[in-house]
Amino acid sequence: MLLFVGLGNPGAKYARNRHNIGFMVLDHIASEHGFSPWRSKFQGEIAEGRLNNEKVVLLKPGTFMNLSGQSVGEAARFHKISNGEITVFHDELDLAPSKLRIKQAGGHAGHNGLRSIHAHLGAEYRRVRLGIGHPGHKDAVAGYVLRDFAKVDQEWLTCLLNGIGKGATHLASGDGANFMNAVALQMAPSRPSKIPKKSPKDLPLVLPAKDERSVIQKLVDRFK
């Protein structure tokens, strides 16, 4: 059994915040792969289903970001899920918007949701880092992550969520390369088809018009 965790804050007020991209990812996976309806459990909301042959529990902690580890720890203990079977989706300030990276273990880099999970479970779990960009100054971070995605972000955000939804089966199988490829295919802009150049033999033959002027008219026209 696998545990996929999306980090965010509960409630409609936060639903479209940059900080809630982890929740958005789980909603998309659940919809794309026909998971069960969401229900309350483990101080949060869970949905259950399968990705390929793997049984997967999706968890959106309801404890608010800074206490995410309470919910994740409770779910992991109940299902006897090891850290190696846990994947956490979270916003990442240090990646440009639309960028995505997979990381196994390591530090929390100041992310309060990860910091809480570290405190309850340790660091040996997988993370999918979802780039949201940086506001430019550390004092602006709190306001930035708790604001909704801008209109200009909607196109890449939709493509990113679609890619993660389509690639989720690869992620569940431990195939990070094909997961990243599935996301990249959704993120690549569509390119107009090239119009092939015609070779000279394909061009229509245009013959010069026959000169039907008289000799005298030609001389007159020549000296005009």
PyMOL CGO cylinders between C-alpha atoms (Angstrom):
from pymol import cmd
from pymol.cgo import CYLINDER

trace = [
    CYLINDER, 0.00, 0.00, 0.00, 1.16, 3.51, -0.84, 0.3, 1, 1, 1, 1, 1, 1,
    CYLINDER, 1.16, 3.51, -0.84, 0.34, 6.83, 0.80, 0.3, 1, 1, 1, 1, 1, 1,
    CYLINDER, 0.34, 6.83, 0.80, 0.19, 9.93, -1.41, 0.3, 1, 1, 1, 1, 1, 1,
    CYLINDER, 0.19, 9.93, -1.41, 0.02, 13.13, 0.65, 0.3, 1, 1, 1, 1, 1, 1,
    CYLINDER, 0.02, 13.13, 0.65, -0.87, 16.57, -0.67, 0.3, 1, 1, 1, 1, 1, 1,
    CYLINDER, -0.87, 16.57, -0.67, 0.05, 19.53, 1.50, 0.3, 1, 1, 1, 1, 1, 1,
    CYLINDER, 0.05, 19.53, 1.50, -2.20, 22.56, 1.93, 0.3, 1, 1, 1, 1, 1, 1,
    CYLINDER, -2.20, 22.56, 1.93, -4.62, 24.28, 4.26, 0.3, 1, 1, 1, 1, 1, 1,
    CYLINDER, -4.62, 24.28, 4.26, -8.24, 23.16, 4.70, 0.3, 1, 1, 1, 1, 1, 1,
    CYLINDER, -8.24, 23.16, 4.70, -11.22, 25.32, 3.79, 0.3, 1, 1, 1, 1, 1, 1,
    CYLINDER, -11.22, 25.32, 3.79, -12.58, 27.23, 0.80, 0.3, 1, 1, 1, 1, 1, 1,
    CYLINDER, -12.58, 27.23, 0.80, -10.62, 30.34, 1.81, 0.3, 1, 1, 1, 1, 1, 1,
    CYLINDER, -10.62, 30.34, 1.81, -7.34, 28.61, 0.91, 0.3, 1, 1, 1, 1, 1, 1,
    CYLINDER, -7.34, 28.61, 0.91, -8.50, 26.32, -1.90, 0.3, 1, 1, 1, 1, 1, 1,
    CYLINDER, -8.50, 26.32, -1.90, -6.79, 28.17, -4.79, 0.3, 1, 1, 1, 1, 1, 1,
    CYLINDER, -6.79, 28.17, -4.79, -3.74, 29.40, -2.86, 0.3, 1, 1, 1, 1, 1, 1,
    CYLINDER, -3.74, 29.40, -2.86, -0.26, 28.61, -4.16, 0.3, 1, 1, 1, 1, 1, 1,
    CYLINDER, -0.26, 28.61, -4.16, 0.36, 26.83, -0.84, 0.3, 1, 1, 1, 1, 1, 1,
    CYLINDER, 0.36, 26.83, -0.84, -2.46, 24.40, -1.71, 0.3, 1, 1, 1, 1, 1, 1,
    CYLINDER, -2.46, 24.40, -1.71, -1.07, 23.00, -4.95, 0.3, 1, 1, 1, 1, 1, 1,
    CYLINDER, -1.07, 23.00, -4.95, -0.56, 19.68, -3.16, 0.3, 1, 1, 1, 1, 1, 1,
    CYLINDER, -0.56, 19.68, -3.16, -4.31, 19.43, -2.47, 0.3, 1, 1, 1, 1, 1, 1,
    CYLINDER, -4.31, 19.43, -2.47, -5.00, 20.31, -6.13, 0.3, 1, 1, 1, 1, 1, 1,
    CYLINDER, -5.00, 20.31, -6.13, -2.77, 17.46, -7.30, 0.3, 1, 1, 1, 1, 1, 1,
    CYLINDER, -2.77, 17.46, -7.30, -4.58, 14.87, -5.18, 0.3, 1, 1, 1, 1, 1, 1,
    CYLINDER, -4.58, 14.87, -5.18, -7.99, 16.10, -6.33, 0.3, 1, 1, 1, 1, 1, 1,
    CYLINDER, -7.99, 16.10, -6.33, -6.81, 15.66, -9.92, 0.3, 1, 1, 1, 1, 1, 1,
    CYLINDER, -6.81, 15.66, -9.92, -5.40, 12.16, -9.35, 0.3, 1, 1, 1, 1, 1, 1,
    CYLINDER, -5.40, 12.16, -9.35, -8.61, 11.09, -7.60, 0.3, 1, 1, 1, 1, 1, 1,
    CYLINDER, -8.61, 11.09, -7.60, -10.75, 12.37, -10.47, 0.3, 1, 1, 1, 1, 1, 1,
    CYLINDER, -10.75, 12.37, -10.47, -8.48, 11.02, -13.23, 0.3, 1, 1, 1, 1, 1, 1,
    CYLINDER, -8.48, 11.02, -13.23, -8.32, 7.50, -11.80, 0.3, 1, 1, 1, 1, 1, 1,
    CYLINDER, -8.32, 7.50, -11.80, -11.77, 7.02, -10.30, 0.3, 1, 1, 1, 1, 1, 1,
    CYLINDER, -11.77, 7.02, -10.30, -10.86, 6.98, -6.60, 0.3, 1, 1, 1, 1, 1, 1,
    CYLINDER, -10.86, 6.98, -6.60, -13.48, 6.69, -3.88, 0.3, 1, 1, 1, 1, 1, 1,
    CYLINDER, -13.48, 6.69, -3.88, -15.28, 9.83, -2.63, 0.3, 1, 1, 1, 1, 1, 1,
    CYLINDER, -15.28, 9.83, -2.63, -13.36, 11.86, -0.07, 0.3, 1, 1, 1, 1, 1, 1,
    CYLINDER, -13.36, 11.86, -0.07, -14.16, 11.09, 3.55, 0.3, 1, 1, 1, 1, 1, 1,
    CYLINDER, -14.16, 11.09, 3.55, -12.89, 12.32, 6.92, 0.3, 1, 1, 1, 1, 1, 1,
    CYLINDER, -12.89, 12.32, 6.92, -10.16, 10.28, 8.60, 0.3, 1, 1, 1, 1, 1, 1,
    CYLINDER, -10.16, 10.28, 8.60, -6.72, 10.72, 10.17, 0.3, 1, 1, 1, 1, 1, 1,
    CYLINDER, -6.72, 10.72, 10.17, -7.39, 14.39, 11.01, 0.3, 1, 1, 1, 1, 1, 1,
    CYLINDER, -7.39, 14.39, 11.01, -7.88, 15.06, 7.32, 0.3, 1, 1, 1, 1, 1, 1,
    CYLINDER, -7.88, 15.06, 7.32, -9.59, 13.73, 4.20, 0.3, 1, 1, 1, 1, 1, 1,
    CYLINDER, -9.59, 13.73, 4.20, -8.76, 10.50, 2.39, 0.3, 1, 1, 1, 1, 1, 1,
    CYLINDER, -8.76, 10.50, 2.39, -9.72, 8.83, -0.89, 0.3, 1, 1, 1, 1, 1, 1,
    CYLINDER, -9.72, 8.83, -0.89, -8.76, 5.29, -1.85, 0.3, 1, 1, 1, 1, 1, 1,
    CYLINDER, -8.76, 5.29, -1.85, -8.13, 3.60, -5.17, 0.3, 1, 1, 1, 1, 1, 1,
    CYLINDER, -8.13, 3.60, -5.17, -5.60, 1.82, -7.35, 0.3, 1, 1, 1, 1, 1, 1,
    CYLINDER, -5.60, 1.82, -7.35, -2.84, 2.98, -9.65, 0.3, 1, 1, 1, 1, 1, 1,
    CYLINDER, -2.84, 2.98, -9.65, -1.92, -0.02, -11.78, 0.3, 1, 1, 1, 1, 1, 1,
    CYLINDER, -1.92, -0.02, -11.78, -1.79, -2.85, -9.25, 0.3, 1, 1, 1, 1, 1, 1,
    CYLINDER, -1.79, -2.85, -9.25, -0.90, -0.64, -6.30, 0.3, 1, 1, 1, 1, 1, 1,
    CYLINDER, -0.90, -0.64, -6.30, -3.47, 0.24, -3.67, 0.3, 1, 1, 1, 1, 1, 1,
    CYLINDER, -3.47, 0.24, -3.67, -3.08, 3.93, -2.89, 0.3, 1, 1, 1, 1, 1, 1,
    CYLINDER, -3.08, 3.93, -2.89, -4.46, 6.13, -0.12, 0.3, 1, 1, 1, 1, 1, 1,
    CYLINDER, -4.46, 6.13, -0.12, -4.64, 9.84, -0.91, 0.3, 1, 1, 1, 1, 1, 1,
    CYLINDER, -4.64, 9.84, -0.91, -4.44, 12.09, 2.16, 0.3, 1, 1, 1, 1, 1, 1,
    CYLINDER, -4.44, 12.09, 2.16, -5.13, 15.82, 2.50, 0.3, 1, 1, 1, 1, 1, 1,
    CYLINDER, -5.13, 15.82, 2.50, -4.23, 16.75, 6.11, 0.3, 1, 1, 1, 1, 1, 1,
    CYLINDER, -4.23, 16.75, 6.11, -6.85, 18.92, 7.80, 0.3, 1, 1, 1, 1, 1, 1,
    CYLINDER, -6.85, 18.92, 7.80, -4.50, 20.12, 10.54, 0.3, 1, 1, 1, 1, 1, 1,
    CYLINDER, -4.50, 20.12, 10.54, -3.26, 23.20, 8.62, 0.3, 1, 1, 1, 1, 1, 1,
    CYLINDER, -3.26, 23.20, 8.62, 0.15, 23.24, 7.02, 0.3, 1, 1, 1, 1, 1, 1,
    CYLINDER, 0.15, 23.24, 7.02, 2.32, 23.65, 10.13, 0.3, 1, 1, 1, 1, 1, 1,
    CYLINDER, 2.32, 23.65, 10.13, 0.87, 20.50, 11.76, 0.3, 1, 1, 1, 1, 1, 1,
    CYLINDER, 0.87, 20.50, 11.76, 0.71, 18.27, 8.67, 0.3, 1, 1, 1, 1, 1, 1,
    CYLINDER, 0.71, 18.27, 8.67, 2.87, 15.61, 10.34, 0.3, 1, 1, 1, 1, 1, 1,
    CYLINDER, 2.87, 15.61, 10.34, 0.15, 14.78, 12.87, 0.3, 1, 1, 1, 1, 1, 1,
    CYLINDER, 0.15, 14.78, 12.87, -2.23, 13.64, 10.14, 0.3, 1, 1, 1, 1, 1, 1,
    CYLINDER, -2.23, 13.64, 10.14, 0.42, 11.92, 8.00, 0.3, 1, 1, 1, 1, 1, 1,
    CYLINDER, 0.42, 11.92, 8.00, 1.90, 10.11, 11.00, 0.3, 1, 1, 1, 1, 1, 1,
    CYLINDER, 1.90, 10.11, 11.00, -1.50, 8.82, 12.10, 0.3, 1, 1, 1, 1, 1, 1,
    CYLINDER, -1.50, 8.82, 12.10, -2.32, 7.48, 8.61, 0.3, 1, 1, 1, 1, 1, 1,
    CYLINDER, -2.32, 7.48, 8.61, 1.10, 5.86, 8.21, 0.3, 1, 1, 1, 1, 1, 1,
    CYLINDER, 1.10, 5.86, 8.21, 0.91, 4.13, 11.59, 0.3, 1, 1, 1, 1, 1, 1,
    CYLINDER, 0.91, 4.13, 11.59, -2.64, 2.87, 11.06, 0.3, 1, 1, 1, 1, 1, 1,
    CYLINDER, -2.64, 2.87, 11.06, -1.83, 1.30, 7.69, 0.3, 1, 1, 1, 1, 1, 1,
    CYLINDER, -1.83, 1.30, 7.69, 1.72, 0.27, 8.70, 0.3, 1, 1, 1, 1, 1, 1,
    CYLINDER, 1.72, 0.27, 8.70, 3.12, 2.21, 5.75, 0.3, 1, 1, 1, 1, 1, 1,
    CYLINDER, 3.12, 2.21, 5.75, 6.88, 2.76, 5.77, 0.3, 1, 1, 1, 1, 1, 1,
    CYLINDER, 6.88, 2.76, 5.77, 8.50, 6.07, 4.87, 0.3, 1, 1, 1, 1, 1, 1,
    CYLINDER, 8.50, 6.07, 4.87, 9.68, 4.58, 1.58, 0.3, 1, 1, 1, 1, 1, 1,
    CYLINDER, 9.68, 4.58, 1.58, 6.04, 4.11, 0.55, 0.3, 1, 1, 1, 1, 1, 1,
    CYLINDER, 6.04, 4.11, 0.55, 5.05, 7.72, 1.23, 0.3, 1, 1, 1, 1, 1, 1,
    CYLINDER, 5.05, 7.72, 1.23, 5.06, 10.45, -1.43, 0.3, 1, 1, 1, 1, 1, 1,
    CYLINDER, 5.06, 10.45, -1.43, 4.40, 14.07, -0.47, 0.3, 1, 1, 1, 1, 1, 1,
    CYLINDER, 4.40, 14.07, -0.47, 3.34, 16.69, -3.05, 0.3, 1, 1, 1, 1, 1, 1,
    CYLINDER, 3.34, 16.69, -3.05, 4.17, 20.24, -1.97, 0.3, 1, 1, 1, 1, 1, 1,
    CYLINDER, 4.17, 20.24, -1.97, 4.76, 23.77, -3.23, 0.3, 1, 1, 1, 1, 1, 1,
    CYLINDER, 4.76, 23.77, -3.23, 8.38, 24.75, -3.85, 0.3, 1, 1, 1, 1, 1, 1,
    CYLINDER, 8.38, 24.75, -3.85, 9.57, 28.36, -3.77, 0.3, 1, 1, 1, 1, 1, 1,
    CYLINDER, 9.57, 28.36, -3.77, 13.01, 27.49, -5.14, 0.3, 1, 1, 1, 1, 1, 1,
    CYLINDER, 13.01, 27.49, -5.14, 11.64, 26.16, -8.43, 0.3, 1, 1, 1, 1, 1, 1,
    CYLINDER, 11.64, 26.16, -8.43, 10.25, 28.36, -11.19, 0.3, 1, 1, 1, 1, 1, 1,
    CYLINDER, 10.25, 28.36, -11.19, 6.49, 28.17, -11.79, 0.3, 1, 1, 1, 1, 1, 1,
    CYLINDER, 6.49, 28.17, -11.79, 5.49, 25.00, -13.69, 0.3, 1, 1, 1, 1, 1, 1,
    CYLINDER, 5.49, 25.00, -13.69, 8.75, 23.17, -12.89, 0.3, 1, 1, 1, 1, 1, 1,
    CYLINDER, 8.75, 23.17, -12.89, 8.64, 19.83, -11.09, 0.3, 1, 1, 1, 1, 1, 1,
    CYLINDER, 8.64, 19.83, -11.09, 11.29, 17.70, -9.40, 0.3, 1, 1, 1, 1, 1, 1,
    CYLINDER, 11.29, 17.70, -9.40, 11.30, 14.40, -7.51, 0.3, 1, 1, 1, 1, 1, 1,
    CYLINDER, 11.30, 14.40, -7.51, 13.43, 14.13, -4.39, 0.3, 1, 1, 1, 1, 1, 1,
    CYLINDER, 13.43, 14.13, -4.39, 14.05, 11.17, -2.11, 0.3, 1, 1, 1, 1, 1, 1,
    CYLINDER, 14.05, 11.17, -2.11, 14.72, 12.08, 1.53, 0.3, 1, 1, 1, 1, 1, 1,
    CYLINDER, 14.72, 12.08, 1.53, 16.80, 15.13, 2.47, 0.3, 1, 1, 1, 1, 1, 1,
    CYLINDER, 16.80, 15.13, 2.47, 16.08, 18.30, 4.42, 0.3, 1, 1, 1, 1, 1, 1,
    CYLINDER, 16.08, 18.30, 4.42, 12.87, 20.30, 4.62, 0.3, 1, 1, 1, 1, 1, 1,
    CYLINDER, 12.87, 20.30, 4.62, 14.43, 23.58, 3.34, 0.3, 1, 1, 1, 1, 1, 1,
    CYLINDER, 14.43, 23.58, 3.34, 12.30, 25.62, 5.72, 0.3, 1, 1, 1, 1, 1, 1,
    CYLINDER, 12.30, 25.62, 5.72, 8.95, 24.33, 4.41, 0.3, 1, 1, 1, 1, 1, 1,
    CYLINDER, 8.95, 24.33, 4.41, 6.71, 24.15, 7.48, 0.3, 1, 1, 1, 1, 1, 1,
    CYLINDER, 6.71, 24.15, 7.48, 4.65, 21.24, 6.21, 0.3, 1, 1, 1, 1, 1, 1,
    CYLINDER, 4.65, 21.24, 6.21, 7.74, 19.15, 5.56, 0.3, 1, 1, 1, 1, 1, 1,
    CYLINDER, 7.74, 19.15, 5.56, 9.25, 20.27, 8.85, 0.3, 1, 1, 1, 1, 1, 1,
    CYLINDER, 9.25, 20.27, 8.85, 6.23, 18.84, 10.68, 0.3, 1, 1, 1, 1, 1, 1,
    CYLINDER, 6.23, 18.84, 10.68, 6.39, 15.55, 8.76, 0.3, 1, 1, 1, 1, 1, 1,
    CYLINDER, 6.39, 15.55, 8.76, 10.10, 15.30, 9.56, 0.3, 1, 1, 1, 1, 1, 1,
    CYLINDER, 10.10, 15.30, 9.56, 9.28, 15.69, 13.26, 0.3, 1, 1, 1, 1, 1, 1,
    CYLINDER, 9.28, 15.69, 13.26, 6.75, 12.83, 13.18, 0.3, 1, 1, 1, 1, 1, 1,
    CYLINDER, 6.75, 12.83, 13.18, 8.28, 10.41, 10.65, 0.3, 1, 1, 1, 1, 1, 1,
    CYLINDER, 8.28, 10.41, 10.65, 11.83, 11.42, 9.86, 0.3, 1, 1, 1, 1, 1, 1,
    CYLINDER, 11.83, 11.42, 9.86, 13.17, 12.44, 6.46, 0.3, 1, 1, 1, 1, 1, 1,
    CYLINDER, 13.17, 12.44, 6.46, 13.17, 9.17, 4.49, 0.3, 1, 1, 1, 1, 1, 1,
    CYLINDER, 13.17, 9.17, 4.49, 10.13, 9.76, 2.30, 0.3, 1, 1, 1, 1, 1, 1,
    CYLINDER, 10.13, 9.76, 2.30, 9.74, 10.86, -1.33, 0.3, 1, 1, 1, 1, 1, 1,
    CYLINDER, 9.74, 10.86, -1.33, 8.71, 14.38, -2.28, 0.3, 1, 1, 1, 1, 1, 1,
    CYLINDER, 8.71, 14.38, -2.28, 7.35, 15.79, -5.52, 0.3, 1, 1, 1, 1, 1, 1,
    CYLINDER, 7.35, 15.79, -5.52, 8.42, 19.45, -5.50, 0.3, 1, 1, 1, 1, 1, 1,
    CYLINDER, 8.42, 19.45, -5.50, 6.00, 21.67, -7.42, 0.3, 1, 1, 1, 1, 1, 1,
    CYLINDER, 6.00, 21.67, -7.42, 7.50, 24.99, -8.49, 0.3, 1, 1, 1, 1, 1, 1,
    CYLINDER, 7.50, 24.99, -8.49, 5.53, 28.16, -7.70, 0.3, 1, 1, 1, 1, 1, 1,
    CYLINDER, 5.53, 28.16, -7.70, 8.40, 30.66, -7.96, 0.3, 1, 1, 1, 1, 1, 1,
    CYLINDER, 8.40, 30.66, -7.96, 9.70, 33.10, -5.35, 0.3, 1, 1, 1, 1, 1, 1,
    CYLINDER, 9.70, 33.10, -5.35, 8.33, 36.62, -4.68, 0.3, 1, 1, 1, 1, 1, 1,
    CYLINDER, 8.33, 36.62, -4.68, 11.88, 37.97, -4.54, 0.3, 1, 1, 1, 1, 1, 1,
    CYLINDER, 11.88, 37.97, -4.54, 12.24, 38.74, -0.83, 0.3, 1, 1, 1, 1, 1, 1,
    CYLINDER, 12.24, 38.74, -0.83, 11.86, 36.46, 2.18, 0.3, 1, 1, 1, 1, 1, 1,
    CYLINDER, 11.86, 36.46, 2.18, 9.57, 38.97, 3.94, 0.3, 1, 1, 1, 1, 1, 1,
    CYLINDER, 9.57, 38.97, 3.94, 7.06, 38.61, 1.09, 0.3, 1, 1, 1, 1, 1, 1,
    CYLINDER, 7.06, 38.61, 1.09, 6.91, 34.81, 1.18, 0.3, 1, 1, 1, 1, 1, 1,
    CYLINDER, 6.91, 34.81, 1.18, 4.03, 34.38, 3.65, 0.3, 1, 1, 1, 1, 1, 1,
    CYLINDER, 4.03, 34.38, 3.65, 1.71, 36.67, 1.72, 0.3, 1, 1, 1, 1, 1, 1,
    CYLINDER, 1.71, 36.67, 1.72, 2.78, 35.18, -1.61, 0.3, 1, 1, 1, 1, 1, 1,
    CYLINDER, 2.78, 35.18, -1.61, 2.07, 31.53, -0.82, 0.3, 1, 1, 1, 1, 1, 1,
    CYLINDER, 2.07, 31.53, -0.82, -1.28, 32.39, 0.79, 0.3, 1, 1, 1, 1, 1, 1,
    CYLINDER, -1.28, 32.39, 0.79, -2.54, 34.21, -2.30, 0.3, 1, 1, 1, 1, 1, 1,
    CYLINDER, -2.54, 34.21, -2.30, -4.39, 32.54, -5.15, 0.3, 1, 1, 1, 1, 1, 1,
    CYLINDER, -4.39, 32.54, -5.15, -2.61, 31.64, -8.34, 0.3, 1, 1, 1, 1, 1, 1,
    CYLINDER, -2.61, 31.64, -8.34, -2.76, 34.54, -10.79, 0.3, 1, 1, 1, 1, 1, 1,
    CYLINDER, -2.76, 34.54, -10.79, -4.71, 34.33, -14.05, 0.3, 1, 1, 1, 1, 1, 1,
    CYLINDER, -4.71, 34.33, -14.05, -1.45, 34.14, -15.98, 0.3, 1, 1, 1, 1, 1, 1,
    CYLINDER, -1.45, 34.14, -15.98, -0.64, 30.91, -14.08, 0.3, 1, 1, 1, 1, 1, 1,
    CYLINDER, -0.64, 30.91, -14.08, -3.81, 29.06, -15.01, 0.3, 1, 1, 1, 1, 1, 1,
    CYLINDER, -3.81, 29.06, -15.01, -2.61, 27.59, -18.31, 0.3, 1, 1, 1, 1, 1, 1,
    CYLINDER, -2.61, 27.59, -18.31, 0.59, 26.03, -16.99, 0.3, 1, 1, 1, 1, 1, 1,
    CYLINDER, 0.59, 26.03, -16.99, -1.13, 24.95, -13.78, 0.3, 1, 1, 1, 1, 1, 1,
    CYLINDER, -1.13, 24.95, -13.78, -3.79, 23.05, -15.72, 0.3, 1, 1, 1, 1, 1, 1,
    CYLINDER, -3.79, 23.05, -15.72, -1.15, 21.39, -17.90, 0.3, 1, 1, 1, 1, 1, 1,
    CYLINDER, -1.15, 21.39, -17.90, 0.92, 20.44, -14.84, 0.3, 1, 1, 1, 1, 1, 1,
    CYLINDER, 0.92, 20.44, -14.84, -2.06, 18.88, -13.05, 0.3, 1, 1, 1, 1, 1, 1,
    CYLINDER, -2.06, 18.88, -13.05, -3.04, 16.98, -16.20, 0.3, 1, 1, 1, 1, 1, 1,
    CYLINDER, -3.04, 16.98, -16.20, 0.50, 15.67, -16.56, 0.3, 1, 1, 1, 1, 1, 1,
    CYLINDER, 0.50, 15.67, -16.56, 0.67, 14.51, -12.96, 0.3, 1, 1, 1, 1, 1, 1,
    CYLINDER, 0.67, 14.51, -12.96, -2.72, 12.83, -13.30, 0.3, 1, 1, 1, 1, 1, 1,
    CYLINDER, -2.72, 12.83, -13.30, -1.63, 10.93, -16.40, 0.3, 1, 1, 1, 1, 1, 1,
    CYLINDER, -1.63, 10.93, -16.40, 1.76, 10.05, -14.96, 0.3, 1, 1, 1, 1, 1, 1,
    CYLINDER, 1.76, 10.05, -14.96, 0.54, 8.98, -11.51, 0.3, 1, 1, 1, 1, 1, 1,
    CYLINDER, 0.54, 8.98, -11.51, 0.58, 5.28, -12.44, 0.3, 1, 1, 1, 1, 1, 1,
    CYLINDER, 0.58, 5.28, -12.44, 4.31, 5.52, -13.23, 0.3, 1, 1, 1, 1, 1, 1,
    CYLINDER, 4.31, 5.52, -13.23, 4.96, 7.27, -9.93, 0.3, 1, 1, 1, 1, 1, 1,
    CYLINDER, 4.96, 7.27, -9.93, 3.13, 4.52, -8.05, 0.3, 1, 1, 1, 1, 1, 1,
    CYLINDER, 3.13, 4.52, -8.05, 5.31, 1.93, -9.81, 0.3, 1, 1, 1, 1, 1, 1,
    CYLINDER, 5.31, 1.93, -9.81, 8.47, 3.77, -8.81, 0.3, 1, 1, 1, 1, 1, 1,
    CYLINDER, 8.47, 3.77, -8.81, 9.21, 4.82, -12.40, 0.3, 1, 1, 1, 1, 1, 1,
    CYLINDER, 9.21, 4.82, -12.40, 10.21, 8.43, -11.89, 0.3, 1, 1, 1, 1, 1, 1,
    CYLINDER, 10.21, 8.43, -11.89, 11.58, 8.85, -15.42, 0.3, 1, 1, 1, 1, 1, 1,
    CYLINDER, 11.58, 8.85, -15.42, 8.31, 7.97, -17.15, 0.3, 1, 1, 1, 1, 1, 1,
    CYLINDER, 8.31, 7.97, -17.15, 6.38, 10.03, -14.62, 0.3, 1, 1, 1, 1, 1, 1,
    CYLINDER, 6.38, 10.03, -14.62, 8.49, 13.08, -15.49, 0.3, 1, 1, 1, 1, 1, 1,
    CYLINDER, 8.49, 13.08, -15.49, 8.08, 12.31, -19.19, 0.3, 1, 1, 1, 1, 1, 1,
    CYLINDER, 8.08, 12.31, -19.19, 4.28, 12.20, -18.87, 0.3, 1, 1, 1, 1, 1, 1,
    CYLINDER, 4.28, 12.20, -18.87, 4.34, 15.62, -17.22, 0.3, 1, 1, 1, 1, 1, 1,
    CYLINDER, 4.34, 15.62, -17.22, 6.72, 17.02, -19.85, 0.3, 1, 1, 1, 1, 1, 1,
    CYLINDER, 6.72, 17.02, -19.85, 4.43, 15.88, -22.67, 0.3, 1, 1, 1, 1, 1, 1,
    CYLINDER, 4.43, 15.88, -22.67, 1.56, 17.87, -21.18, 0.3, 1, 1, 1, 1, 1, 1,
    CYLINDER, 1.56, 17.87, -21.18, 3.72, 20.93, -20.56, 0.3, 1, 1, 1, 1, 1, 1,
    CYLINDER, 3.72, 20.93, -20.56, 5.19, 21.07, -24.09, 0.3, 1, 1, 1, 1, 1, 1,
    CYLINDER, 5.19, 21.07, -24.09, 3.52, 23.80, -26.17, 0.3, 1, 1, 1, 1, 1, 1,
    CYLINDER, 3.52, 23.80, -26.17, 1.77, 22.65, -29.30, 0.3, 1, 1, 1, 1, 1, 1,
    CYLINDER, 1.77, 22.65, -29.30, 3.71, 23.56, -32.41, 0.3, 1, 1, 1, 1, 1, 1,
    CYLINDER, 3.71, 23.56, -32.41, 2.14, 24.52, -35.75, 0.3, 1, 1, 1, 1, 1, 1,
    CYLINDER, 2.14, 24.52, -35.75, 2.78, 21.97, -38.44, 0.3, 1, 1, 1, 1, 1, 1,
    CYLINDER, 2.78, 21.97, -38.44, 5.38, 22.97, -40.98, 0.3, 1, 1, 1, 1, 1, 1,
    CYLINDER, 5.38, 22.97, -40.98, 4.24, 23.60, -44.56, 0.3, 1, 1, 1, 1, 1, 1,
    CYLINDER, 4.24, 23.60, -44.56, 6.61, 21.71, -46.87, 0.3, 1, 1, 1, 1, 1, 1,
    CYLINDER, 6.61, 21.71, -46.87, 8.40, 23.79, -49.43, 0.3, 1, 1, 1, 1, 1, 1,
    CYLINDER, 8.40, 23.79, -49.43, 7.57, 22.96, -53.01, 0.3, 1, 1, 1, 1, 1, 1,
    CYLINDER, 7.57, 22.96, -53.01, 10.38, 21.99, -55.33, 0.3, 1, 1, 1, 1, 1, 1,
    CYLINDER, 10.38, 21.99, -55.33, 10.61, 23.64, -58.80, 0.3, 1, 1, 1, 1, 1, 1,
    CYLINDER, 10.61, 23.64, -58.80, 9.18, 20.52, -60.42, 0.3, 1, 1, 1, 1, 1, 1,
    CYLINDER, 9.18, 20.52, -60.42, 6.03, 20.88, -58.30, 0.3, 1, 1, 1, 1, 1, 1,
    CYLINDER, 6.03, 20.88, -58.30, 5.39, 24.47, -59.41, 0.3, 1, 1, 1, 1, 1, 1,
    CYLINDER, 5.39, 24.47, -59.41, 2.96, 25.13, -62.29, 0.3, 1, 1, 1, 1, 1, 1,
    CYLINDER, 2.96, 25.13, -62.29, 4.61, 25.87, -65.64, 0.3, 1, 1, 1, 1, 1, 1,
    CYLINDER, 4.61, 25.87, -65.64, 3.88, 29.47, -66.74, 0.3, 1, 1, 1, 1, 1, 1,
    CYLINDER, 3.88, 29.47, -66.74, 4.75, 30.25, -70.37, 0.3, 1, 1, 1, 1, 1, 1,
    CYLINDER, 4.75, 30.25, -70.37, 5.43, 33.84, -71.53, 0.3, 1, 1, 1, 1, 1, 1,
    CYLINDER, 5.43, 33.84, -71.53, 2.58, 35.42, -73.49, 0.3, 1, 1, 1, 1, 1, 1,
    CYLINDER, 2.58, 35.42, -73.49, 3.00, 35.45, -77.30, 0.3, 1, 1, 1, 1, 1, 1,
    CYLINDER, 3.00, 35.45, -77.30, 3.97, 38.90, -78.71, 0.3, 1, 1, 1, 1, 1, 1,
    CYLINDER, 3.97, 38.90, -78.71, 1.41, 39.64, -81.45, 0.3, 1, 1, 1, 1, 1, 1,
    CYLINDER, 1.41, 39.64, -81.45, 2.51, 43.25, -82.20, 0.3, 1, 1, 1, 1, 1, 1,
    CYLINDER, 2.51, 43.25, -82.20, 3.45, 44.23, -85.78, 0.3, 1, 1, 1, 1, 1, 1,
    CYLINDER, 3.45, 44.23, -85.78, 7.04, 45.18, -86.67, 0.3, 1, 1, 1, 1, 1, 1,
    CYLINDER, 7.04, 45.18, -86.67, 6.08, 48.87, -86.92, 0.3, 1, 1, 1, 1, 1, 1,
    CYLINDER, 6.08, 48.87, -86.92, 4.30, 48.77, -83.53, 0.3, 1, 1, 1, 1, 1, 1,
    CYLINDER, 4.30, 48.77, -83.53, 7.38, 47.19, -81.93, 0.3, 1, 1, 1, 1, 1, 1,
    CYLINDER, 7.38, 47.19, -81.93, 9.58, 50.03, -83.26, 0.3, 1, 1, 1, 1, 1, 1,
    CYLINDER, 9.58, 50.03, -83.26, 7.14, 52.67, -82.03, 0.3, 1, 1, 1, 1, 1, 1,
    CYLINDER, 7.14, 52.67, -82.03, 6.97, 51.07, -78.57, 0.3, 1, 1, 1, 1, 1, 1,
    CYLINDER, 6.97, 51.07, -78.57, 10.77, 50.82, -78.44, 0.3, 1, 1, 1, 1, 1, 1,
    CYLINDER, 10.77, 50.82, -78.44, 11.31, 54.59, -78.85, 0.3, 1, 1, 1, 1, 1, 1,
    CYLINDER, 11.31, 54.59, -78.85, 8.52, 55.78, -76.55, 0.3, 1, 1, 1, 1, 1, 1,
]
cmd.load_cgo(trace, "trace")
